[in-house]
């Protein structure tokens, strides 16, 4: 499984989880951190990523457009990106 971390999560997660999810990436590192959510979603679907986010918008897009990609929606309150 390849994870694609959204901009609201730390880019350090890619490095920290590399042993479990070696092909993962962060939208910032790919240069798509400022792209609209639909573009990020299309990128993830095309390249076989599972989106990891704290943003409900990706869940909403899955309801509207279906799968893939799968989405892991972290629903934890305010917390630091560090």
N, C-alpha and C positions, 0 to 999 in steps of 0.2 A: 504494500500500500504506500502510495506517495501522498504526502500531506502538503497542502498549499496554505500557508498561514497568511491571514488577512492583516491589513495595516494596523489594526487595533491590538495585535499581539506582537510580542517582541521577536525581532529577527534572530535573537540568540536561541530561540527554540529549535531552529533548524540544526544548529550545531549540537545542542544538548540532547536531541533525540536522534541523532545521526546513526547510532548503533541499532536502533529499533526501526527507523524509517529513513534509510540511507538516501533515497532519491527525492526527499522532500525539499521544499523551497519556500521563500517568503516573497510576497508581491513586491516589496521594496527592492530585493535583490534582482528581480526580473524586470524592474522598471515599469511595472503596471500598477503601482500603488496609488496613482492618481486617476486611473482609468475608471469608468463607470462600472458598477457592480455587474451589469450584464456582460461586459467585456471580460471581466475576471472570471465570471462563471463559464463563459464560452471557452476561455483559455484552459480552465481546469478540465472541462469536459473533453476537449480536443486532446489534451496531453495526459489524461488518466489520473488526475489529481482528485483527492478528497479535500474539500475546503474546510478549514478550521477557522472559526470566527466567533466574535462576541456580538455580531450584528444580525438582527432578525431579518434584514433584507434578503439574505441568501436563502433563508428558509421560505420566505414569501415567494421568491423566484422559483423555487422547487415546486411549490404548490401551483404556480401559474404555468410553468414550462416543463415540469416533470424532471426525471433523472435520466442520465447522469448530468452533473456530478452529484455525488453524495455530499452532505454537509454535516459537520460536527459543530453544533451551536453551543458554545460555552455560555451558560446563563448564570454566571456568578456576578455578584454586585461589583461596585467600584473596586478596582485593584490596579496597582502599578504595572506598567509594562516591564519593569525590571524584575 
